[in-house]
């Protein structure tokens, strides 16, 4: 990975998002579709390839760190409007979460 400067890091809008809805994407082995409250007027939709590691129902109400200013991308006919942050440890994925319940939309700095 290349080294970035602080000015590049400041371009990332990472916020705490609360999962309002979560479901498997039909005809996909790995995608989950989320609706998240990230402190904006309307919830955003994000698709993530984590269904091997998490069931949709286990994520309802959870808070996750979300990159909200990623350019939208179409996947399986749905638009993903950001990215949930996760850590990869060997073959296992762990979603990045705040240690306590905090206000949805709180910025990460």
PDB file as gemmi writes it, atoms N, CA and C in Angstrom:
CRYST1    1.000    1.000    1.000  90.00  90.00  90.00 P 1                      
ATOM      1  N   UNK A   1       0.844  -1.180   0.000  1.00  0.00           N  
ATOM      2  CA  UNK A   1       0.000   0.000   0.000  1.00  0.00           C  
ATOM      3  C   UNK A   1       0.886   1.238   0.000  1.00  0.00           C  
ATOM      4  N   UNK A   2       0.429   2.234  -0.715  1.00  0.00           N  
ATOM      5  CA  UNK A   2       1.200   3.471  -0.735  1.00  0.00           C  
ATOM      6  C   UNK A   2       0.869   4.317   0.496  1.00  0.00           C  
ATOM      7  N   UNK A   3       1.816   5.133   0.912  1.00  0.00           N  
ATOM      8  CA  UNK A   3       1.632   6.052   2.033  1.00  0.00           C  
ATOM      9  C   UNK A   3       0.813   7.253   1.537  1.00  0.00           C  
ATOM     10  N   UNK A   4      -0.186   7.648   2.322  1.00  0.00           N  
ATOM     11  CA  UNK A   4      -0.958   8.835   1.979  1.00  0.00           C  
ATOM     12  C   UNK A   4      -0.681   9.910   3.027  1.00  0.00           C  
ATOM     13  N   UNK A   5      -0.980  11.134   2.675  1.00  0.00           N  
ATOM     14  CA  UNK A   5      -0.797  12.201   3.654  1.00  0.00           C  
ATOM     15  C   UNK A   5      -2.130  12.481   4.354  1.00  0.00           C  
ATOM     16  N   UNK A   6      -2.073  13.319   5.375  1.00  0.00           N  
ATOM     17  CA  UNK A   6      -3.255  13.629   6.163  1.00  0.00           C  
ATOM     18  C   UNK A   6      -4.346  14.276   5.309  1.00  0.00           C  
ATOM     19  N   UNK A   7      -3.968  15.076   4.342  1.00  0.00           N  
ATOM     20  CA  UNK A   7      -4.958  15.712   3.463  1.00  0.00           C  
ATOM     21  C   UNK A   7      -5.770  14.663   2.708  1.00  0.00           C  
ATOM     22  N   UNK A   8      -5.124  13.569   2.279  1.00  0.00           N  
ATOM     23  CA  UNK A   8      -5.850  12.479   1.616  1.00  0.00           C  
ATOM     24  C   UNK A   8      -6.803  11.795   2.597  1.00  0.00           C  
ATOM     25  N   UNK A   9      -6.338  11.555   3.820  1.00  0.00           N  
ATOM     26  CA  UNK A   9      -7.173  10.906   4.831  1.00  0.00           C  
ATOM     27  C   UNK A   9      -8.412  11.748   5.124  1.00  0.00           C  
ATOM     28  N   UNK A  10      -8.267  13.062   5.177  1.00  0.00           N  
ATOM     29  CA  UNK A  10      -9.401  13.947   5.479  1.00  0.00           C  
ATOM     30  C   UNK A  10     -10.493  13.874   4.419  1.00  0.00           C  
ATOM     31  N   UNK A  11     -10.180  13.354   3.249  1.00  0.00           N  
ATOM     32  CA  UNK A  11     -11.182  13.217   2.186  1.00  0.00           C  
ATOM     33  C   UNK A  11     -12.160  12.078   2.476  1.00  0.00           C  
ATOM     34  N   UNK A  12     -11.794  11.162   3.365  1.00  0.00           N  
ATOM     35  CA  UNK A  12     -12.646  10.021   3.694  1.00  0.00           C  
ATOM     36  C   UNK A  12     -13.696  10.446   4.715  1.00  0.00           C  
ATOM     37  N   UNK A  13     -14.963  10.239   4.393  1.00  0.00           N  
ATOM     38  CA  UNK A  13     -16.048  10.531   5.323  1.00  0.00           C  
ATOM     39  C   UNK A  13     -16.495   9.207   5.925  1.00  0.00           C  
ATOM     40  N   UNK A  14     -15.910   8.883   7.072  1.00  0.00           N  
ATOM     41  CA  UNK A  14     -16.230   7.639   7.774  1.00  0.00           C  
ATOM     42  C   UNK A  14     -17.104   8.004   8.962  1.00  0.00           C  
ATOM     43  N   UNK A  15     -18.259   7.342   9.038  1.00  0.00           N  
ATOM     44  CA  UNK A  15     -19.227   7.651  10.093  1.00  0.00           C  
ATOM     45  C   UNK A  15     -19.743   6.368  10.735  1.00  0.00           C  
ATOM     46  N   UNK A  16     -20.337   6.534  11.893  1.00  0.00           N  
ATOM     47  CA  UNK A  16     -21.020   5.429  12.548  1.00  0.00           C  
ATOM     48  C   UNK A  16     -22.386   5.287  11.895  1.00  0.00           C  
ATOM     49  N   UNK A  17     -22.700   4.075  11.485  1.00  0.00           N  
ATOM     50  CA  UNK A  17     -24.001   3.787  10.892  1.00  0.00           C  
ATOM     51  C   UNK A  17     -24.728   2.732  11.704  1.00  0.00           C  
ATOM     52  N   UNK A  18     -26.024   2.916  11.867  1.00  0.00           N  
ATOM     53  CA  UNK A  18     -26.858   1.937  12.560  1.00  0.00           C  
ATOM     54  C   UNK A  18     -27.641   1.156  11.517  1.00  0.00           C  
ATOM     55  N   UNK A  19     -27.552  -0.161  11.585  1.00  0.00           N  
ATOM     56  CA  UNK A  19     -28.236  -1.026  10.618  1.00  0.00           C  
ATOM     57  C   UNK A  19     -29.737  -1.036  10.928  1.00  0.00           C  
ATOM     58  N   UNK A  20     -30.514  -0.546   9.978  1.00  0.00           N  
ATOM     59  CA  UNK A  20     -31.977  -0.520  10.111  1.00  0.00           C  
ATOM     60  C   UNK A  20     -32.608  -1.762   9.496  1.00  0.00           C  
ATOM     61  N   UNK A  21     -32.061  -2.197   8.370  1.00  0.00           N  
ATOM     62  CA  UNK A  21     -32.551  -3.382   7.652  1.00  0.00           C  
ATOM     63  C   UNK A  21     -31.349  -4.139   7.110  1.00  0.00           C  
ATOM     64  N   UNK A  22     -31.498  -5.443   6.997  1.00  0.00           N  
ATOM     65  CA  UNK A  22     -30.443  -6.270   6.413  1.00  0.00           C  
ATOM     66  C   UNK A  22     -31.087  -7.509   5.816  1.00  0.00           C  
ATOM     67  N   UNK A  23     -30.679  -7.848   4.590  1.00  0.00           N  
ATOM     68  CA  UNK A  23     -31.226  -9.040   3.935  1.00  0.00           C  
ATOM     69  C   UNK A  23     -30.229  -9.587   2.924  1.00  0.00           C  
ATOM     70  N   UNK A  24     -30.355 -10.882   2.651  1.00  0.00           N  
ATOM     71  CA  UNK A  24     -29.531 -11.497   1.603  1.00  0.00           C  
ATOM     72  C   UNK A  24     -30.021 -11.009   0.244  1.00  0.00           C  
ATOM     73  N   UNK A  25     -29.092 -10.880  -0.682  1.00  0.00           N  
ATOM     74  CA  UNK A  25     -29.431 -10.514  -2.051  1.00  0.00           C  
ATOM     75  C   UNK A  25     -29.712 -11.810  -2.809  1.00  0.00           C  
ATOM     76  N   UNK A  26     -30.912 -11.906  -3.387  1.00  0.00           N  
ATOM     77  CA  UNK A  26     -31.270 -13.098  -4.164  1.00  0.00           C  
ATOM     78  C   UNK A  26     -30.270 -13.335  -5.273  1.00  0.00           C  
ATOM     79  N   UNK A  27     -29.998 -14.591  -5.554  1.00  0.00           N  
ATOM     80  CA  UNK A  27     -29.089 -15.030  -6.617  1.00  0.00           C  
ATOM     81  C   UNK A  27     -27.631 -14.656  -6.344  1.00  0.00           C  
ATOM     82  N   UNK A  28     -27.302 -14.292  -5.109  1.00  0.00           N  
ATOM     83  CA  UNK A  28     -25.916 -14.011  -4.737  1.00  0.00           C  
ATOM     84  C   UNK A  28     -25.544 -14.894  -3.556  1.00  0.00           C  
ATOM     85  N   UNK A  29     -24.357 -15.506  -3.634  1.00  0.00           N  
ATOM     86  CA  UNK A  29     -23.891 -16.348  -2.539  1.00  0.00           C  
ATOM     87  C   UNK A  29     -23.271 -15.546  -1.405  1.00  0.00           C  
ATOM     88  N   UNK A  30     -22.863 -14.292  -1.688  1.00  0.00           N  
ATOM     89  CA  UNK A  30     -22.129 -13.571  -0.655  1.00  0.00           C  
ATOM     90  C   UNK A  30     -22.660 -12.196  -0.272  1.00  0.00           C  
ATOM     91  N   UNK A  31     -23.573 -11.619  -1.058  1.00  0.00           N  
ATOM     92  CA  UNK A  31     -23.972 -10.241  -0.784  1.00  0.00           C  
ATOM     93  C   UNK A  31     -25.112 -10.119   0.229  1.00  0.00           C  
ATOM     94  N   UNK A  32     -24.935  -9.161   1.146  1.00  0.00           N  
ATOM     95  CA  UNK A  32     -26.008  -8.692   2.011  1.00  0.00           C  
ATOM     96  C   UNK A  32     -26.317  -7.261   1.615  1.00  0.00           C  
ATOM     97  N   UNK A  33     -27.592  -6.878   1.718  1.00  0.00           N  
ATOM     98  CA  UNK A  33     -28.027  -5.517   1.422  1.00  0.00           C  
ATOM     99  C   UNK A  33     -28.478  -4.882   2.727  1.00  0.00           C  
ATOM    100  N   UNK A  34     -27.925  -3.706   3.012  1.00  0.00           N  
ATOM    101  CA  UNK A  34     -28.225  -2.980   4.247  1.00  0.00           C  
ATOM    102  C   UNK A  34     -28.922  -1.662   3.959  1.00  0.00           C  
ATOM    103  N   UNK A  35     -29.768  -1.235   4.877  1.00  0.00           N  
ATOM    104  CA  UNK A  35     -30.222   0.157   4.981  1.00  0.00           C  
ATOM    105  C   UNK A  35     -29.622   0.639   6.296  1.00  0.00           C  
ATOM    106  N   UNK A  36     -28.899   1.759   6.237  1.00  0.00           N  
ATOM    107  CA  UNK A  36     -28.216   2.270   7.420  1.00  0.00           C  
ATOM    108  C   UNK A  36     -28.553   3.725   7.687  1.00  0.00           C  
ATOM    109  N   UNK A  37     -28.731   4.042   8.961  1.00  0.00           N  
ATOM    110  CA  UNK A  37     -28.842   5.425   9.401  1.00  0.00           C  
ATOM    111  C   UNK A  37     -27.416   5.916   9.640  1.00  0.00           C  
ATOM    112  N   UNK A  38     -26.981   6.867   8.813  1.00  0.00           N  
ATOM    113  CA  UNK A  38     -25.639   7.444   8.969  1.00  0.00           C  
ATOM    114  C   UNK A  38     -25.734   8.938   9.282  1.00  0.00           C  
ATOM    115  N   UNK A  39     -26.868   9.356   9.848  1.00  0.00           N  
ATOM    116  CA  UNK A  39     -27.039  10.740  10.258  1.00  0.00           C  
ATOM    117  C   UNK A  39     -27.480  11.680   9.157  1.00  0.00           C  
ATOM    118  N   UNK A  40     -27.798  11.141   7.988  1.00  0.00           N  
ATOM    119  CA  UNK A  40     -28.306  11.965   6.893  1.00  0.00           C  
ATOM    120  C   UNK A  40     -29.830  11.982   6.955  1.00  0.00           C  
ATOM    121  N   UNK A  41     -30.444  12.814   6.113  1.00  0.00           N  
ATOM    122  CA  UNK A  41     -31.901  12.921   6.094  1.00  0.00           C  
ATOM    123  C   UNK A  41     -32.552  11.567   5.835  1.00  0.00           C  
ATOM    124  N   UNK A  42     -31.990  10.799   4.886  1.00  0.00           N  
ATOM    125  CA  UNK A  42     -32.524   9.478   4.540  1.00  0.00           C  
ATOM    126  C   UNK A  42     -31.459   8.415   4.764  1.00  0.00           C  
ATOM    127  N   UNK A  43     -31.891   7.183   5.080  1.00  0.00           N  
ATOM    128  CA  UNK A  43     -30.926   6.090   5.200  1.00  0.00           C  
ATOM    129  C   UNK A  43     -30.224   5.840   3.864  1.00  0.00           C  
ATOM    130  N   UNK A  44     -29.045   5.251   3.922  1.00  0.00           N  
ATOM    131  CA  UNK A  44     -28.332   4.862   2.707  1.00  0.00           C  
ATOM    132  C   UNK A  44     -28.376   3.344   2.563  1.00  0.00           C  
ATOM    133  N   UNK A  45     -28.162   2.890   1.338  1.00  0.00           N  
ATOM    134  CA  UNK A  45     -28.143   1.455   1.034  1.00  0.00           C  
ATOM    135  C   UNK A  45     -26.714   1.045   0.702  1.00  0.00           C  
ATOM    136  N   UNK A  46     -26.283  -0.034   1.311  1.00  0.00           N  
ATOM    137  CA  UNK A  46     -24.939  -0.565   1.041  1.00  0.00           C  
ATOM    138  C   UNK A  46     -25.044  -2.060   0.839  1.00  0.00           C  
ATOM    139  N   UNK A  47     -24.300  -2.566  -0.135  1.00  0.00           N  
ATOM    140  CA  UNK A  47     -24.166  -4.004  -0.345  1.00  0.00           C  
ATOM    141  C   UNK A  47     -22.762  -4.410   0.088  1.00  0.00           C  
ATOM    142  N   UNK A  48     -22.679  -5.558   0.732  1.00  0.00           N  
ATOM    143  CA  UNK A  48     -21.386  -6.037   1.221  1.00  0.00           C  
ATOM    144  C   UNK A  48     -21.315  -7.555   1.089  1.00  0.00           C  
ATOM    145  N   UNK A  49     -20.169  -8.060   0.698  1.00  0.00           N  
ATOM    146  CA  UNK A  49     -19.983  -9.493   0.486  1.00  0.00           C  
ATOM    147  C   UNK A  49     -19.615 -10.244   1.755  1.00  0.00           C  
ATOM    148  N   UNK A  50     -20.474 -10.175   2.754  1.00  0.00           N  
ATOM    149  CA  UNK A  50     -20.145 -10.766   4.057  1.00  0.00           C  
ATOM    150  C   UNK A  50     -21.132 -11.833   4.516  1.00  0.00           C  
ATOM    151  N   UNK A  51     -22.005 -12.320   3.635  1.00  0.00           N  
ATOM    152  CA  UNK A  51     -23.040 -13.262   4.091  1.00  0.00           C  
ATOM    153  C   UNK A  51     -22.468 -14.598   4.560  1.00  0.00           C  
ATOM    154  N   UNK A  52     -21.236 -14.905   4.187  1.00  0.00           N  
ATOM    155  CA  UNK A  52     -20.580 -16.125   4.676  1.00  0.00           C  
ATOM    156  C   UNK A  52     -20.259 -16.003   6.176  1.00  0.00           C  
ATOM    157  N   UNK A  53     -20.141 -14.774   6.666  1.00  0.00           N  
ATOM    158  CA  UNK A  53     -19.694 -14.527   8.034  1.00  0.00           C  
ATOM    159  C   UNK A  53     -20.798 -14.028   8.967  1.00  0.00           C  
ATOM    160  N   UNK A  54     -21.833 -13.416   8.392  1.00  0.00           N  
ATOM    161  CA  UNK A  54     -22.896 -12.819   9.208  1.00  0.00           C  
ATOM    162  C   UNK A  54     -24.261 -13.124   8.604  1.00  0.00           C  
ATOM    163  N   UNK A  55     -25.220 -13.427   9.473  1.00  0.00           N  
ATOM    164  CA  UNK A  55     -26.600 -13.571   8.997  1.00  0.00           C  
ATOM    165  C   UNK A  55     -27.229 -12.184   8.986  1.00  0.00           C  
ATOM    166  N   UNK A  56     -28.147 -11.925   8.068  1.00  0.00           N  
ATOM    167  CA  UNK A  56     -28.753 -10.593   7.992  1.00  0.00           C  
ATOM    168  C   UNK A  56     -29.421 -10.175   9.305  1.00  0.00           C  
ATOM    169  N   UNK A  57     -30.151 -11.103   9.913  1.00  0.00           N  
ATOM    170  CA  UNK A  57     -30.891 -10.757  11.126  1.00  0.00           C  
ATOM    171  C   UNK A  57     -29.976 -10.439  12.312  1.00  0.00           C  
ATOM    172  N   UNK A  58     -28.756 -10.982  12.321  1.00  0.00           N  
ATOM    173  CA  UNK A  58     -27.835 -10.712  13.436  1.00  0.00           C  
ATOM    174  C   UNK A  58     -27.287  -9.287  13.406  1.00  0.00           C  
ATOM    175  N   UNK A  59     -27.479  -8.586  12.297  1.00  0.00           N  
ATOM    176  CA  UNK A  59     -26.899  -7.250  12.151  1.00  0.00           C  
ATOM    177  C   UNK A  59     -27.892  -6.114  12.406  1.00  0.00           C  
ATOM    178  N   UNK A  60     -29.185  -6.424  12.484  1.00  0.00           N  
ATOM    179  CA  UNK A  60     -30.191  -5.387  12.723  1.00  0.00           C  
ATOM    180  C   UNK A  60     -29.902  -4.716  14.073  1.00  0.00           C  
ATOM    181  N   UNK A  61     -29.822  -3.384  14.044  1.00  0.00           N  
ATOM    182  CA  UNK A  61     -29.568  -2.621  15.269  1.00  0.00           C  
ATOM    183  C   UNK A  61     -28.098  -2.438  15.601  1.00  0.00           C  
ATOM    184  N   UNK A  62     -27.217  -3.174  14.934  1.00  0.00           N  
ATOM    185  CA  UNK A  62     -25.770  -3.041  15.188  1.00  0.00           C  
ATOM    186  C   UNK A  62     -25.265  -1.723  14.622  1.00  0.00           C  
ATOM    187  N   UNK A  63     -24.218  -1.224  15.217  1.00  0.00           N  
ATOM    188  CA  UNK A  63     -23.556  -0.044  14.690  1.00  0.00           C  
ATOM    189  C   UNK A  63     -22.246  -0.467  14.047  1.00  0.00           C  
ATOM    190  N   UNK A  64     -21.989   0.082  12.861  1.00  0.00           N  
ATOM    191  CA  UNK A  64     -20.808  -0.255  12.080  1.00  0.00           C  
ATOM    192  C   UNK A  64     -20.135   1.030  11.625  1.00  0.00           C  
ATOM    193  N   UNK A  65     -18.856   0.946  11.286  1.00  0.00           N  
ATOM    194  CA  UNK A  65     -18.188   2.087  10.669  1.00  0.00           C  
ATOM    195  C   UNK A  65     -18.407   1.997   9.167  1.00  0.00           C  
ATOM    196  N   UNK A  66     -18.760   3.146   8.576  1.00  0.00           N  
ATOM    197  CA  UNK A  66     -19.188   3.186   7.185  1.00  0.00           C  
ATOM    198  C   UNK A  66     -18.462   4.314   6.448  1.00  0.00           C  
ATOM    199  N   UNK A  67     -17.888   3.988   5.294  1.00  0.00           N  
ATOM    200  CA  UNK A  67     -17.342   5.009   4.399  1.00  0.00           C  
ATOM    201  C   UNK A  67     -18.509   5.498   3.566  1.00  0.00           C  
ATOM    202  N   UNK A  68     -18.942   6.760   3.795  1.00  0.00           N  
ATOM    203  CA  UNK A  68     -20.171   7.236   3.170  1.00  0.00           C  
ATOM    204  C   UNK A  68     -19.943   8.064   1.914  1.00  0.00           C  
ATOM    205  N   UNK A  69     -18.709   8.459   1.627  1.00  0.00           N  
ATOM    206  CA  UNK A  69     -18.494   9.272   0.419  1.00  0.00           C  
ATOM    207  C   UNK A  69     -17.782   8.499  -0.688  1.00  0.00           C  
ATOM    208  N   UNK A  70     -17.982   7.199  -0.709  1.00  0.00           N  
ATOM    209  CA  UNK A  70     -17.491   6.364  -1.800  1.00  0.00           C  
ATOM    210  C   UNK A  70     -18.467   6.499  -2.971  1.00  0.00           C  
ATOM    211  N   UNK A  71     -17.944   6.602  -4.172  1.00  0.00           N  
ATOM    212  CA  UNK A  71     -18.811   6.725  -5.350  1.00  0.00           C  
ATOM    213  C   UNK A  71     -19.770   5.535  -5.410  1.00  0.00           C  
ATOM    214  N   UNK A  72     -21.053   5.770  -5.718  1.00  0.00           N  
ATOM    215  CA  UNK A  72     -22.020   4.669  -5.813  1.00  0.00           C  
ATOM    216  C   UNK A  72     -21.586   3.639  -6.853  1.00  0.00           C  
ATOM    217  N   UNK A  73     -21.974   2.382  -6.586  1.00  0.00           N  
ATOM    218  CA  UNK A  73     -21.604   1.280  -7.471  1.00  0.00           C  
ATOM    219  C   UNK A  73     -22.800   0.330  -7.572  1.00  0.00           C  
ATOM    220  N   UNK A  74     -23.063  -0.143  -8.772  1.00  0.00           N  
ATOM    221  CA  UNK A  74     -24.159  -1.069  -8.993  1.00  0.00           C  
ATOM    222  C   UNK A  74     -23.668  -2.504  -8.831  1.00  0.00           C  
ATOM    223  N   UNK A  75     -24.427  -3.286  -8.039  1.00  0.00           N  
ATOM    224  CA  UNK A  75     -24.118  -4.705  -7.837  1.00  0.00           C  
ATOM    225  C   UNK A  75     -25.422  -5.487  -7.847  1.00  0.00           C  
ATOM    226  N   UNK A  76     -25.501  -6.498  -8.687  1.00  0.00           N  
ATOM    227  CA  UNK A  76     -26.671  -7.377  -8.755  1.00  0.00           C  
ATOM    228  C   UNK A  76     -27.980  -6.581  -8.903  1.00  0.00           C  
ATOM    229  N   UNK A  77     -27.924  -5.468  -9.613  1.00  0.00           N  
ATOM    230  CA  UNK A  77     -29.104  -4.669  -9.853  1.00  0.00           C  
ATOM    231  C   UNK A  77     -29.458  -3.677  -8.759  1.00  0.00           C  
ATOM    232  N   UNK A  78     -28.616  -3.555  -7.736  1.00  0.00           N  
ATOM    233  CA  UNK A  78     -28.847  -2.615  -6.642  1.00  0.00           C  
ATOM    234  C   UNK A  78     -27.679  -1.631  -6.573  1.00  0.00           C  
ATOM    235  N   UNK A  79     -27.974  -0.417  -6.115  1.00  0.00           N  
ATOM    236  CA  UNK A  79     -26.913   0.574  -5.955  1.00  0.00           C  
ATOM    237  C   UNK A  79     -26.377   0.533  -4.525  1.00  0.00           C  
ATOM    238  N   UNK A  80     -25.057   0.419  -4.404  1.00  0.00           N  
ATOM    239  CA  UNK A  80     -24.389   0.497  -3.114  1.00  0.00           C  
ATOM    240  C   UNK A  80     -23.842   1.908  -2.966  1.00  0.00           C  
ATOM    241  N   UNK A  81     -24.200   2.562  -1.866  1.00  0.00           N  
ATOM    242  CA  UNK A  81     -23.887   3.976  -1.666  1.00  0.00           C  
ATOM    243  C   UNK A  81     -22.799   4.206  -0.629  1.00  0.00           C  
ATOM    244  N   UNK A  82     -21.922   3.248  -0.450  1.00  0.00           N  
ATOM    245  CA  UNK A  82     -20.846   3.368   0.528  1.00  0.00           C  
ATOM    246  C   UNK A  82     -20.231   2.008   0.773  1.00  0.00           C  
ATOM    247  N   UNK A  83     -19.505   1.897   1.885  1.00  0.00           N  
ATOM    248  CA  UNK A  83     -18.842   0.639   2.221  1.00  0.00           C  
ATOM    249  C   UNK A  83     -18.778   0.486   3.738  1.00  0.00           C  
ATOM    250  N   UNK A  84     -19.199  -0.682   4.236  1.00  0.00           N  
ATOM    251  CA  UNK A  84     -18.996  -0.971   5.650  1.00  0.00           C  
ATOM    252  C   UNK A  84     -17.547  -1.419   5.815  1.00  0.00           C  
ATOM    253  N   UNK A  85     -16.919  -1.001   6.905  1.00  0.00           N  
ATOM    254  CA  UNK A  85     -15.519  -1.332   7.135  1.00  0.00           C  
ATOM    255  C   UNK A  85     -15.407  -2.640   7.902  1.00  0.00           C  
ATOM    256  N   UNK A  86     -14.475  -3.468   7.470  1.00  0.00           N  
ATOM    257  CA  UNK A  86     -14.266  -4.772   8.089  1.00  0.00           C  
ATOM    258  C   UNK A  86     -12.778  -5.084   8.108  1.00  0.00           C  
ATOM    259  N   UNK A  87     -12.395  -5.922   9.049  1.00  0.00           N  
ATOM    260  CA  UNK A  87     -11.019  -6.396   9.142  1.00  0.00           C  
ATOM    261  C   UNK A  87     -10.984  -7.862   8.728  1.00  0.00           C  
ATOM    262  N   UNK A  88      -9.949  -8.237   8.033  1.00  0.00           N  
ATOM    263  CA  UNK A  88      -9.761  -9.623   7.597  1.00  0.00           C  
ATOM    264  C   UNK A  88      -8.653 -10.239   8.432  1.00  0.00           C  
ATOM    265  N   UNK A  89      -8.984 -11.329   9.126  1.00  0.00           N  
ATOM    266  CA  UNK A  89      -8.007 -12.058   9.941  1.00  0.00           C  
ATOM    267  C   UNK A  89      -7.991 -13.496   9.440  1.00  0.00           C  
ATOM    268  N   UNK A  90      -7.000 -13.812   8.616  1.00  0.00           N  
ATOM    269  CA  UNK A  90      -6.973 -15.125   7.979  1.00  0.00           C  
ATOM    270  C   UNK A  90      -8.141 -15.242   7.031  1.00  0.00           C  
ATOM    271  N   UNK A  91      -9.016 -16.208   7.281  1.00  0.00           N  
ATOM    272  CA  UNK A  91     -10.196 -16.411   6.435  1.00  0.00           C  
ATOM    273  C   UNK A  91     -11.472 -15.864   7.060  1.00  0.00           C  
ATOM    274  N   UNK A  92     -11.344 -15.065   8.110  1.00  0.00           N  
ATOM    275  CA  UNK A  92     -12.515 -14.563   8.816  1.00  0.00           C  
ATOM    276  C   UNK A  92     -12.612 -13.050   8.695  1.00  0.00           C  
ATOM    277  N   UNK A  93     -13.836 -12.568   8.539  1.00  0.00           N  
ATOM    278  CA  UNK A  93     -14.112 -11.136   8.429  1.00  0.00           C  
ATOM    279  C   UNK A  93     -14.758 -10.667   9.730  1.00  0.00           C  
ATOM    280  N   UNK A  94     -14.295  -9.520  10.234  1.00  0.00           N  
ATOM    281  CA  UNK A  94     -14.858  -8.910  11.427  1.00  0.00           C  
ATOM    282  C   UNK A  94     -15.275  -7.483  11.095  1.00  0.00           C  
ATOM    283  N   UNK A  95     -16.543  -7.169  11.284  1.00  0.00           N  
ATOM    284  CA  UNK A  95     -17.019  -5.811  11.053  1.00  0.00           C  
ATOM    285  C   UNK A  95     -16.465  -4.886  12.130  1.00  0.00           C  
ATOM    286  N   UNK A  96     -16.107  -3.669  11.736  1.00  0.00           N  
ATOM    287  CA  UNK A  96     -15.556  -2.695  12.668  1.00  0.00           C  
ATOM    288  C   UNK A  96     -16.720  -1.949  13.311  1.00  0.00           C  
ATOM    289  N   UNK A  97     -16.743  -1.978  14.653  1.00  0.00           N  
ATOM    290  CA  UNK A  97     -17.864  -1.413  15.403  1.00  0.00           C  
ATOM    291  C   UNK A  97     -17.349  -0.530  16.537  1.00  0.00           C  
ATOM    292  N   UNK A  98     -18.118   0.525  16.885  1.00  0.00           N  
ATOM    293  CA  UNK A  98     -17.749   1.291  18.074  1.00  0.00           C  
ATOM    294  C   UNK A  98     -17.933   0.415  19.318  1.00  0.00           C  
ATOM    295  N   UNK A  99     -17.182   0.703  20.357  1.00  0.00           N  
ATOM    296  CA  UNK A  99     -17.267  -0.137  21.552  1.00  0.00           C  
ATOM    297  C   UNK A  99     -18.537   0.101  22.374  1.00  0.00           C  
ATOM    298  N   UNK A 100     -19.165   1.269  22.168  1.00  0.00           N  
ATOM    299  CA  UNK A 100     -20.417   1.596  22.869  1.00  0.00           C  
ATOM    300  C   UNK A 100     -21.395   2.165  21.848  1.00  0.00           C  
ATOM    301  N   UNK A 101     -22.676   2.130  22.204  1.00  0.00           N  
ATOM    302  CA  UNK A 101     -23.713   2.724  21.368  1.00  0.00           C  
ATOM    303  C   UNK A 101     -23.527   4.233  21.351  1.00  0.00           C  
ATOM    304  N   UNK A 102     -23.399   4.814  20.157  1.00  0.00           N  
ATOM    305  CA  UNK A 102     -23.250   6.263  20.021  1.00  0.00           C  
ATOM    306  C   UNK A 102     -24.198   6.759  18.940  1.00  0.00           C  
ATOM    307  N   UNK A 103     -24.252   8.058  18.768  1.00  0.00           N  
ATOM    308  CA  UNK A 103     -25.171   8.663  17.815  1.00  0.00           C  
ATOM    309  C   UNK A 103     -24.833   8.263  16.385  1.00  0.00           C  
ATOM    310  N   UNK A 104     -25.834   7.770  15.653  1.00  0.00           N  
ATOM    311  CA  UNK A 104     -25.636   7.443  14.224  1.00  0.00           C  
ATOM    312  C   UNK A 104     -25.207   8.708  13.499  1.00  0.00           C  
ATOM    313  N   UNK A 105     -24.221   8.563  12.630  1.00  0.00           N  
ATOM    314  CA  UNK A 105     -23.695   9.696  11.883  1.00  0.00           C  
ATOM    315  C   UNK A 105     -22.475  10.330  12.525  1.00  0.00           C  
ATOM    316  N   UNK A 106     -22.115   9.890  13.745  1.00  0.00           N  
ATOM    317  CA  UNK A 106     -20.923  10.436  14.392  1.00  0.00           C  
ATOM    318  C   UNK A 106     -19.720  10.201  13.486  1.00  0.00           C  
ATOM    319  N   UNK A 107     -18.909  11.242  13.253  1.00  0.00           N  
ATOM    320  CA  UNK A 107     -17.757  11.084  12.357  1.00  0.00           C  
ATOM    321  C   UNK A 107     -16.584  10.376  13.040  1.00  0.00           C  
ATOM    322  N   UNK A 108     -15.814   9.675  12.239  1.00  0.00           N  
ATOM    323  CA  UNK A 108     -14.574   9.043  12.690  1.00  0.00           C  
ATOM    324  C   UNK A 108     -13.433   9.948  12.277  1.00  0.00           C  
ATOM    325  N   UNK A 109     -12.548  10.242  13.206  1.00  0.00           N  
ATOM    326  CA  UNK A 109     -11.418  11.101  12.866  1.00  0.00           C  
ATOM    327  C   UNK A 109     -10.131  10.534  13.415  1.00  0.00           C  
TER     328      UNK A 109                                                      
END                                                                             
